[in-house]
Amino acid sequence: MIKITVMSRLSGTLFLSLCLSIITITSLCFTHSASAVPAFARQTSMACSSCHFQSFPALNSFGRVFRAGGYTLQGSQPLIEGENELSLPSTLNASVIAKLRYQLKADVDGGRGEIQWPDEAAILVGGRATEHVGFLMEFGQGPTGVGVDTGTGDLTCTNPADVTTCTADTGTGEGSTHGTFLSTKLHFGINDSVAIIPFSTDGLGVGYGFELLNTGAQRSQRPIENRGGYSAGQLLGTASGEATGVAFVYQTPEWFVNYSHWTPAWNEIENVNIFGGLAHYIRLAYMPNIGGWDTGFGLSSMNGSIKTGPTDPATEIHVDGWTLDAQVQGEINGMTLGVYGSYGVAAKSSALEENRYNASTTDDEKAYGLTAKLGVIPTKTQVYLAYSSHDENATTTAAITIGVQQMLYQNVKLELYNVSSDSDDDADDYTMLMLFAGF
C-alpha cells in the first residue's frame, strides 16, 4: 500500500458538494455502454448488469441462478467437446479486479488523507470446467503492514478438569499482515439442485463456499463498500476471515440450504480430522418474489470445535454464532430500491472454551445493520444510507454511513461515502473515495 498525505479535511458540506459534482460530471462525460467486461460476461456473452442489481458485486435473481449453477452457463463462446462429457470453453476466462481508495481520517496526521493502492488488486479466473462443474480462483495483492499478535486465546491446562491450571495464549505483541491473498472453490453439480463445493479462502469467510444474498453473509458480496457499516455478520467477524472446508448444497430458484464442514483457517492446516473433526455451518435462505419484489430471508448458524496441530493436547478452535438477515430489491417510481437488514450474535466464551469471535466470558456480542440504497438515475447513480450498531464488552457503538455510487461504465464504479460513529475513537470517523473496476 502506498500512503500519501494531503493537507485537506472534508467537512459535511464539502462531502455533499463532491457527491453532486461527481454525479454531474460523470453523467455528462461518460457514455452508458460497457467497453470492457469481466470473465463471466465473456463466457456468457451477456452484459455485467444481467447478473447484478444496481451495481456490482450485488446479485439480482438471474445472477443468483448463474452462481447457483456453478458458473457453468454458456453463451456464444465456442466449446471444446468430446468423449466422457468434455465441454470446456475454448478460452480460459479471466478478469482483473482493482480498487484505488483515498481516505480521510481525523486521527491520521491531523486529518490529512491517505492513498491506498492497491487496496485490492486481483486476477480472477473462473467459469465452466465442464457441463456440471465450475470453478473460481482469485489471486491478488492487498495492503501489508505491521500488526499486533494478540494471541489465539487458546487454553493450555495441566489438568483440564481444573480451570486454575490453565493459561491462555496472549500472543507475542508482534506480527504482520500478509499482502497476498488467495480464494478458490470447485463447484461439482450432482444434478440441477445438489452440489458439493470444496473451498478455501484467506478472508471471505465460510459463506464463500455458497451464498446468494447481498446481506453481508459473505464478505465480498455486498451492495456498498463499507461492509461493517451495514452487515451484522461483518461487524461480528462471523461472515469474514479465513475458512477452508466443503459445502454441501441443495438449492432451487426460491430457496437453498448450505451445510459446510469447515475450519476457520487457511494454508498449512496441520493434523486436522476432516471426518467429524471440523466445525459446522448451516445456512438457510428463502427467496420468493412478492408482488414483483425480489426478496430474501435467511438464517445462518455456526458451532463446533476444531483440533489442529501436532501438539498434545492439540490447539482447539471454537466457533459459536448465528445471524438473521433479509433483503428486498425492486423498483419504485421508476427508481431501483434495495433494502438490506441483519442481526447477529457471537456467543460468549466459557472458562475452558474461547469463542473465536467473542473472547468475553460474561456477555454475548451482538450487532445489527440496516441499509437502503436508491437508484436515482437508473443503471447509473445510486445513493444510500446505512445504520449499524455493535454491542461488545457491554459497550454499544453505533455508526451512520451515507454515500453515493456512480457507474462510470457497467464494470467501473466510483463511490464516495462518509462514516460517522458515536465512539470515542476518532479512527471510526472517516471519508472514503474509491474507484473500483473489473476488466
Secondary structure, 3 states (H helix, E strand, C coil): CCCCCCCCCCCHHHHHHHHHHHHHHHHHHCCCCCCCCCHHHHHHCCCHHHCECCCCCCECHHHHHHHHCCCCCCCCCCEEEECCCEEEECCCCEEEEEEEEEEEECCCHHHCEEEEEEEEEEEEEEEEEECCEEEEEEEEECCCEECCCCCCCCEEECCCCCHHHEEECCCCCCCEECCEEEEEEEEEECCCCEEEEEEEECCECHHHCCCCCCCCCCCCCCCCCCHHHCCHHHHHCCCCECEEEEEEEEECCCEEEEEEEEECCCCCCCCCCCCCCCEEEEEEEECCEECCEEEEEEEEEEEEEEEECCCCCCEEEEEEEEEEEEEEEEEECCEEEEEEEEEEEECCCCCCCCECCECCCCCCEEEEEEEEEEEEECCCEEEEEEEEEEEECCEEEEEEEEEEEEEEECCEEEEEEEEEECCCCHHHCEEEEEEEEEC
